[in-house]
Amino acid sequence: MDAEKIQTPKQVKEFYEGFHGRICLRESLKFNRWLLKILKIKPGMRLLDIACGGGYLVAEAKKNGLACYGVDISERALGIAAQQAGQERFVASDAEHLPWRDNYFDLVTCLGSLEHFISPAKALNEMVRVAKDDASICILVPNLFSWENIKKVQKTGQAPTHGQELERFATRQQWQELLEASKLKVKRVVKYNGFPRLLEIKNGIPKIRSLRKFFGRFFIPFNLCSSFIFICEKKYE
């Protein structure tokens, strides 16, 4: 679970300013709508998206009547988010020091980012702190032993990577143990293998992509999926 290199917040910020200058990672609109449906959102709920990037989840949640907030260490990403979501509730900060009071949010999300934080445990403690007693906390993390990672190791002998400065991979059980150590109770775990497109356009002509890849994701065993979505609540002793 420990990353090989641990940077200072300044170093991490510098990396992501450059990173978002090249590409702003985003999940698809289909994913965002699917996730919000899973989370059973209701108009008026107060959402915090941690490491919000370009604000794409925030923008979709806002359309559904939620009061949305986003935080990211990269000011460049937040500039994109402000344009995307059309509101100013974005704050530049690391996830280990959230600038909101206790028990403020109905829903906290952190998607594909916990593994990149300097201190995942401190970030989780902050999520618990700012969440209301009945809030849902949703965290998406990568699987060390995903089917794709296993095939890569078999073929190349190389460890999995997302090409970022600070990253971690773990099994479902290892992630769950980390969450539970941070006073979270896991209510549900959802597997996620992406939403690959069946069709692509080349030279103006529709072309069917790999049927094997498109349909194969439905048959990947749970513990070998690409990522896990943990839906949690506060744990009381």
Residue frames relative to the residue before (quaternion, step in Angstrom):
aa qw qx qy qz dx dy dz
M 1.0000 0.0000 0.0000 0.0000 0.00 0.00 0.00
D 0.6457 0.5343 -0.3322 0.4327 3.62 1.12 -0.53
A 0.4097 -0.6937 0.5346 0.2553 3.56 -0.95 0.87
E 0.5726 -0.6113 0.4208 0.3483 3.57 -1.12 0.60
K 0.7828 0.1852 -0.0915 0.5869 3.57 1.06 -0.74
I 0.1193 -0.7687 0.6246 0.0696 3.56 -0.99 0.83
Q 0.1787 -0.8185 0.5423 0.0628 3.56 -0.49 1.21
T 0.5358 -0.5603 0.5032 0.3817 3.54 -1.32 0.13
P 0.6544 -0.4984 0.3715 0.4304 3.63 -1.18 0.37
K 0.6225 0.5482 -0.3469 0.4378 3.61 1.01 -0.75
Q 0.6720 0.4914 -0.2971 0.4676 3.58 0.93 -0.88
V 0.6449 0.5122 -0.3191 0.4690 3.56 0.99 -0.83
K 0.6347 0.5344 -0.3191 0.4580 3.58 0.99 -0.87
E 0.6562 0.5132 -0.3106 0.4578 3.59 0.90 -0.91
F 0.6387 0.5283 -0.3318 0.4504 3.57 0.99 -0.82
Y 0.7385 0.4313 -0.2476 0.4552 3.59 0.80 -0.99
E 0.5467 0.5616 -0.4158 0.4614 3.61 1.17 -0.32
G 0.6825 0.4617 -0.2769 0.4944 3.56 0.99 -0.84
F 0.6271 0.5602 -0.3258 0.4321 3.55 1.02 -0.86
H 0.7257 0.4162 -0.2425 0.4913 3.59 0.83 -0.98
G 0.5492 0.5778 -0.4046 0.4481 3.56 1.24 -0.11
R 0.6991 0.4386 -0.2529 0.5049 3.55 1.23 -0.55
I 0.7914 -0.0977 0.1220 0.5910 3.54 0.93 -0.96
C 0.2099 -0.7513 0.6100 0.1394 3.58 -1.03 0.74
L 0.3235 -0.7775 0.5068 0.1844 3.55 -0.23 1.28
R 0.0719 0.7958 -0.5962 0.0777 3.55 -1.01 0.78
E 0.3854 -0.6526 0.5911 0.2759 3.50 -1.24 0.55
S 0.6123 -0.5727 0.3980 0.3724 3.56 -1.22 0.39
L 0.6420 -0.4973 0.4162 0.4089 3.53 -1.30 0.34
K 0.6125 0.5556 -0.3398 0.4480 3.56 1.06 -0.77
F 0.6487 0.5107 -0.3146 0.4683 3.58 0.97 -0.84
N 0.6719 0.5125 -0.3101 0.4355 3.58 0.81 -0.97
R 0.6658 0.4867 -0.3013 0.4786 3.57 0.96 -0.83
W 0.6343 0.5292 -0.3173 0.4657 3.58 1.02 -0.82
L 0.6736 0.5001 -0.2982 0.4552 3.58 0.88 -0.92
L 0.6712 0.4949 -0.3075 0.4582 3.59 0.86 -0.90
K 0.6110 0.5287 -0.3457 0.4772 3.58 1.13 -0.59
I 0.6367 0.5268 -0.3227 0.4615 3.58 0.97 -0.85
L 0.7098 0.4730 -0.2493 0.4586 3.56 0.99 -0.89
K 0.3368 -0.7873 0.4661 0.2225 3.58 1.32 -0.01
I 0.0836 0.8394 -0.5280 0.0983 3.53 0.83 1.05
K 0.1476 -0.7625 0.6239 0.0871 3.53 -1.29 0.51
P 0.5866 -0.5714 0.4254 0.3853 3.61 -1.05 0.67
G 0.7612 0.3574 -0.2811 0.4623 3.53 -1.05 0.85
M 0.5141 0.6297 -0.4319 0.3907 3.59 1.22 -0.24
R 0.3421 -0.7248 0.5648 0.1967 3.55 -1.14 0.69
L 0.1057 -0.8241 0.5563 -0.0106 3.56 -0.54 1.28
L 0.0861 -0.7441 0.6585 0.0725 3.54 -1.16 0.75
D 0.1192 -0.7714 0.6226 0.0560 3.57 -0.77 1.08
I 0.2143 -0.8030 0.5502 0.0804 3.58 -0.48 1.25
A 0.7871 0.0715 -0.1560 0.5924 3.54 -0.82 1.12
C 0.0789 0.8780 -0.4650 0.0817 3.53 0.96 1.03
G 0.3068 -0.7717 0.5124 0.2187 3.61 1.19 -0.28
G 0.8388 -0.1803 0.1498 0.4914 3.55 -0.86 -0.99
G 0.5541 -0.6790 0.3615 0.3182 3.58 1.24 0.27
Y 0.3300 0.7911 -0.4729 0.2041 3.59 1.19 0.37
L 0.6415 0.4852 -0.3280 0.4954 3.60 1.03 -0.69
V 0.6231 0.5444 -0.3321 0.4529 3.58 0.99 -0.84
A 0.6548 0.5245 -0.3100 0.4472 3.58 0.92 -0.92
E 0.6827 0.4723 -0.2908 0.4757 3.59 0.93 -0.85
A 0.6450 0.5162 -0.3239 0.4610 3.59 0.99 -0.78
K 0.6176 0.5544 -0.3370 0.4446 3.55 1.06 -0.77
K 0.6226 0.5481 -0.3334 0.4481 3.59 1.04 -0.75
N 0.7035 0.4493 -0.2459 0.4927 3.55 1.22 -0.58
G 0.6447 -0.5944 0.3001 0.3755 3.55 1.22 0.44
L 0.4731 0.6633 -0.4528 0.3623 3.59 1.21 0.36
A 0.3928 -0.6477 0.5885 0.2826 3.56 -1.26 0.49
C 0.0929 -0.8751 0.4741 -0.0271 3.54 -0.19 1.33
Y 0.0683 -0.7629 0.6428 0.0097 3.50 -1.15 0.84
G 0.0758 -0.7953 0.5997 0.0461 3.56 -1.16 0.61
V 0.0873 -0.7763 0.6226 0.0459 3.55 -1.16 0.65
D 0.0960 0.7763 -0.6169 0.0870 3.56 -1.02 0.84
I 0.5157 -0.6513 0.4608 0.3123 3.56 -1.12 0.63
S 0.6908 0.4732 -0.2585 0.4818 3.57 1.24 -0.48
E 0.3449 -0.7389 0.5435 0.1993 3.58 -0.66 1.09
R 0.5836 0.5647 -0.3742 0.4478 3.59 1.13 -0.54
A 0.6496 0.5014 -0.3126 0.4784 3.60 0.98 -0.83
L 0.6638 0.5128 -0.3090 0.4482 3.58 0.97 -0.82
G 0.5788 0.5620 -0.3713 0.4597 3.57 1.17 -0.51
I 0.6429 0.4961 -0.3069 0.4964 3.56 1.05 -0.80
A 0.6486 0.5385 -0.3111 0.4388 3.57 0.98 -0.90
A 0.6491 0.5239 -0.3229 0.4472 3.58 0.93 -0.85
Q 0.6555 0.4885 -0.3044 0.4890 3.58 1.05 -0.74
Q 0.6761 0.5196 -0.2840 0.4385 3.55 1.00 -0.91
A 0.7927 0.3340 -0.1576 0.4849 3.57 0.79 -1.03
G 0.3499 -0.7911 0.4540 0.2134 3.58 1.23 -0.25
Q 0.6925 0.3800 -0.3124 0.5277 3.57 0.99 0.77
E 0.4860 -0.7267 0.4385 0.2085 3.57 -1.23 0.44
R 0.4491 0.6952 -0.4577 0.3247 3.60 1.12 0.45
F 0.4413 0.6573 -0.4789 0.3793 3.56 0.89 0.98
V 0.1024 -0.8036 0.5862 0.0054 3.54 -0.96 0.95
A 0.3471 -0.7159 0.5682 0.2102 3.56 -1.03 0.85
S 0.3340 0.7155 -0.5477 0.2766 3.56 -0.54 1.19
D 0.4607 -0.6102 0.5376 0.3556 3.56 -1.26 0.29
A 0.6188 -0.6001 0.3759 0.3401 3.55 -1.21 0.53
E 0.6141 0.5751 -0.3438 0.4171 3.58 1.22 -0.34
H 0.7653 0.2338 -0.1420 0.5827 3.61 1.28 -0.19
L 0.0111 -0.8415 0.5397 -0.0239 3.58 0.40 1.21
P 0.3474 -0.7892 0.4757 0.1737 3.60 -0.74 1.04
W 0.5327 0.5859 -0.4437 0.4197 3.59 0.83 0.98
R 0.5672 -0.6167 0.4278 0.3390 3.53 -1.16 0.58
D 0.6823 -0.4833 0.3678 0.4071 3.54 -1.33 0.25
N 0.8676 0.1435 -0.0831 0.4688 3.54 -1.31 0.53
Y 0.3616 0.7766 -0.4433 0.2640 3.58 0.92 0.90
F 0.7922 0.3478 -0.1560 0.4766 3.62 0.97 -0.82
D 0.4293 -0.6851 0.5365 0.2418 3.54 -1.19 0.75
L 0.7956 0.0903 -0.0040 0.5990 3.55 1.17 -0.64
V 0.0538 -0.7783 0.6256 0.0035 3.57 -0.91 1.00
T 0.0603 -0.7988 0.5985 0.0111 3.57 -0.84 0.99
C 0.0252 0.7541 -0.6559 0.0219 3.53 -1.21 0.67
L 0.0184 -0.8667 0.4924 -0.0779 3.53 -0.03 1.36
G 0.8564 -0.0537 0.0008 0.5136 3.55 -0.51 1.20
S 0.6243 0.5637 -0.3265 0.4310 3.57 1.11 0.61
L 0.5361 0.6484 -0.4134 0.3483 3.61 1.07 -0.60
E 0.6640 0.5311 -0.2985 0.4335 3.56 1.03 -0.81
H 0.6904 0.4652 -0.2731 0.4820 3.59 1.26 -0.24
F 0.5290 0.6466 -0.4142 0.3611 3.61 1.22 -0.06
I 0.5930 -0.5622 0.4337 0.3798 3.57 -1.17 0.56
S 0.7995 0.0403 -0.0013 0.5993 3.58 0.92 -0.90
P 0.2648 -0.7855 0.5390 0.1497 3.61 -0.13 1.22
A 0.6361 0.5444 -0.3393 0.4289 3.60 0.98 -0.79
K 0.6655 0.4870 -0.3050 0.4763 3.60 0.93 -0.84
A 0.6346 0.5244 -0.3299 0.4620 3.58 1.01 -0.78
L 0.6485 0.5099 -0.3169 0.4680 3.59 0.98 -0.80
N 0.6305 0.5271 -0.3334 0.4621 3.58 0.99 -0.77
E 0.6479 0.5062 -0.3131 0.4753 3.58 1.06 -0.73
M 0.6101 0.5388 -0.3508 0.4631 3.60 1.04 -0.71
V 0.6546 0.5053 -0.3034 0.4735 3.55 0.94 -0.91
R 0.6543 0.5418 -0.3162 0.4224 3.58 0.92 -0.89
V 0.7629 0.3932 -0.2196 0.4638 3.61 0.78 -0.99
A 0.5927 0.5788 -0.3646 0.4252 3.61 1.24 -0.24
K 0.5084 -0.6237 0.4997 0.3207 3.55 -1.12 0.68
D 0.6833 -0.5070 0.3322 0.4070 3.56 -1.23 0.39
D 0.7639 0.3238 -0.1816 0.5278 3.60 1.07 -0.69
A 0.3813 0.7556 -0.4598 0.2689 3.58 1.25 0.32
S 0.3467 -0.6693 0.6051 0.2562 3.53 -1.36 0.31
I 0.1378 -0.7626 0.6292 0.0595 3.55 -1.05 0.86
C 0.1015 -0.8294 0.5491 -0.0182 3.56 -0.49 1.27
I 0.0015 0.8171 -0.5716 0.0748 3.57 -0.63 1.16
L 0.1351 -0.7755 0.6140 0.0574 3.57 -0.84 1.05
V 0.0340 0.8055 -0.5861 0.0804 3.58 -0.76 1.09
P 0.5087 -0.6771 0.4407 0.2976 3.61 -1.12 0.59
N 0.4274 -0.6993 0.5257 0.2277 3.52 -1.20 0.70
L 0.4544 -0.6872 0.4982 0.2702 3.58 -0.79 1.02
F 0.7890 0.2634 -0.1206 0.5417 3.56 0.90 -0.97
S 0.1421 0.7713 -0.5978 0.1660 3.55 0.69 1.08
W 0.6494 -0.5215 0.3773 0.4048 3.55 -1.24 0.46
E 0.6532 0.5113 -0.3123 0.4631 3.58 1.01 -0.81
N 0.6574 0.5048 -0.3148 0.4625 3.60 0.98 -0.79
I 0.6292 0.5325 -0.3315 0.4590 3.57 1.01 -0.79
K 0.6616 0.4966 -0.3072 0.4705 3.58 0.95 -0.88
K 0.6422 0.5302 -0.3241 0.4488 3.58 1.03 -0.79
V 0.6581 0.4945 -0.3078 0.4771 3.57 0.94 -0.89
Q 0.6427 0.5272 -0.3248 0.4511 3.58 0.96 -0.83
K 0.7294 0.4442 -0.2392 0.4621 3.56 0.95 -0.88
T 0.8333 0.2353 -0.0769 0.4942 3.59 0.85 -0.97
G 0.3928 -0.7171 0.4864 0.3078 3.57 1.14 -0.55
Q 0.5614 0.6228 -0.3731 0.3971 3.58 1.30 0.06
A 0.5121 -0.6379 0.4874 0.3056 3.54 -1.16 0.69
P 0.5740 -0.5870 0.4284 0.3772 3.62 -1.14 0.48
T 0.0377 0.7871 -0.6151 0.0263 3.54 -1.17 0.60
H 0.2795 -0.7243 0.6022 0.1862 3.53 -1.28 0.53
G 0.5300 -0.6817 0.3795 0.3322 3.55 1.28 0.29
Q 0.5485 0.5952 -0.4108 0.4196 3.56 1.13 0.61
E 0.6910 -0.5449 0.3061 0.3631 3.51 -1.25 0.58
L 0.7938 0.1158 -0.0114 0.5970 3.55 1.01 -0.86
E 0.2058 0.8061 -0.5255 0.1780 3.59 -0.46 1.12
R 0.1237 -0.7680 0.6264 0.0505 3.52 -1.25 0.58
F 0.0988 -0.7464 0.6522 0.0884 3.54 -1.25 0.54
A 0.0367 0.7992 -0.5982 0.0461 3.58 -1.09 0.65
T 0.5636 -0.5754 0.4641 0.3686 3.56 -1.31 0.23
R 0.6937 -0.4503 0.3406 0.4473 3.57 -1.27 0.19
Q 0.6860 0.4901 -0.2982 0.4475 3.58 0.85 -0.94
Q 0.6417 0.5230 -0.3286 0.4546 3.61 0.99 -0.77
W 0.6472 0.4967 -0.3240 0.4790 3.58 0.97 -0.80
Q 0.6623 0.5122 -0.3203 0.4431 3.58 0.89 -0.89
E 0.6318 0.5275 -0.3349 0.4587 3.59 1.00 -0.74
L 0.6309 0.5226 -0.3283 0.4702 3.59 1.04 -0.76
L 0.6672 0.5023 -0.3019 0.4597 3.58 0.91 -0.90
E 0.6930 0.4835 -0.2814 0.4547 3.56 0.87 -0.93
A 0.6122 0.5383 -0.3447 0.4654 3.59 1.17 -0.52
S 0.6985 0.4382 -0.2512 0.5070 3.58 1.27 -0.38
K 0.5985 -0.6184 0.3388 0.3803 3.57 1.14 0.74
L 0.4910 0.6026 -0.4700 0.4182 3.54 0.99 0.92
K 0.2245 -0.7353 0.6225 0.1461 3.53 -1.15 0.68
V 0.3242 -0.7539 0.5409 0.1841 3.57 -0.68 1.09
K 0.2251 -0.7924 0.5580 0.1009 3.57 -0.61 1.16
R 0.8057 -0.0429 0.0980 0.5826 3.55 0.99 -0.85
V 0.1329 -0.7571 0.6327 0.0938 3.56 -1.14 0.66
V 0.1135 -0.7953 0.5952 0.0182 3.57 -0.76 1.10
K 0.3499 -0.7264 0.5441 0.2322 3.58 -0.88 0.85
Y 0.0899 -0.7899 0.6056 0.0348 3.54 -1.14 0.68
N 0.0292 -0.8067 0.5894 -0.0323 3.54 -0.77 1.13
G 0.6444 -0.5355 0.3222 0.4406 3.55 1.16 0.51
F 0.3284 -0.7000 0.5940 0.2221 3.51 -1.41 0.09
P 0.0875 -0.8272 0.5532 0.0452 3.61 0.32 1.18
R 0.4662 -0.6781 0.4952 0.2787 3.54 -1.11 0.72
L 0.4059 -0.7059 0.5267 0.2439 3.55 -1.04 0.81
L 0.7826 0.2246 -0.1162 0.5688 3.58 1.11 -0.71
E 0.0293 -0.7595 0.6481 0.0482 3.54 -1.21 0.57
I 0.3844 -0.7196 0.5354 0.2186 3.55 -1.19 0.59
K 0.0212 0.7812 -0.6223 0.0449 3.58 -0.78 1.07
N 0.8369 -0.0568 -0.0190 0.5441 3.54 -0.66 1.20
G 0.7036 -0.4873 0.2492 0.4531 3.53 1.07 0.85
I 0.6460 0.5030 -0.3124 0.4818 3.58 1.30 0.09
P 0.4160 -0.6993 0.5168 0.2662 3.63 -0.78 0.98
K 0.0217 -0.7962 0.6042 -0.0230 3.55 -0.96 0.91
I 0.4153 -0.7021 0.5212 0.2509 3.56 -0.93 0.93
R 0.3375 -0.7314 0.5597 0.1945 3.55 -0.86 0.99
S 0.7751 -0.3593 0.2365 0.4627 3.59 -1.27 -0.10
L 0.3415 -0.7426 0.5436 0.1909 3.57 -0.59 1.14
R 0.6052 0.5723 -0.3442 0.4333 3.54 1.11 -0.72
K 0.6864 0.4653 -0.2807 0.4833 3.56 0.95 -0.88
F 0.6539 0.5377 -0.3175 0.4272 3.56 0.95 -0.88
F 0.7741 0.3464 -0.1840 0.4969 3.59 0.78 -1.01
G 0.5715 0.6373 -0.3701 0.3609 3.57 1.15 -0.58
R 0.5974 0.6003 -0.3638 0.3879 3.58 1.08 -0.67
F 0.6202 0.5594 -0.3454 0.4279 3.59 1.17 -0.52
F 0.7309 0.4320 -0.2235 0.4788 3.59 1.19 -0.49
I 0.4443 0.6781 -0.4672 0.3528 3.59 1.25 0.09
P 0.4947 -0.6662 0.4597 0.3164 3.64 -0.78 0.93
F 0.6686 -0.5479 0.3292 0.3800 3.56 -1.09 0.79
N 0.7553 0.4113 -0.2239 0.4586 3.59 0.71 -1.04
L 0.6728 0.4348 -0.2995 0.5183 3.59 1.31 0.06
C 0.3859 0.7305 -0.4876 0.2824 3.60 1.21 0.30
S 0.6800 -0.5174 0.3430 0.3903 3.55 -1.27 0.34
S 0.7984 -0.0459 0.0867 0.5941 3.57 0.87 -1.02
F 0.3104 -0.7217 0.5864 0.1974 3.51 -1.33 0.40
I 0.1906 -0.7380 0.6346 0.1280 3.53 -1.10 0.76
F 0.1362 -0.7929 0.5926 0.0398 3.55 -0.52 1.24
I 0.1182 -0.7667 0.6287 0.0537 3.56 -0.79 1.04
C 0.0266 -0.8550 0.5114 -0.0824 3.53 -0.36 1.31
E 0.1604 -0.7310 0.6453 0.1536 3.49 -1.40 0.08
K 0.6465 -0.4934 0.3824 0.4386 3.57 -1.23 0.21
K 0.2884 -0.7499 0.5738 0.1588 3.53 -1.09 0.81
Y 0.1471 -0.7924 0.5892 0.0568 3.54 -0.84 1.01
E 0.4678 -0.6900 0.4848 0.2647 3.54 -0.92 0.95
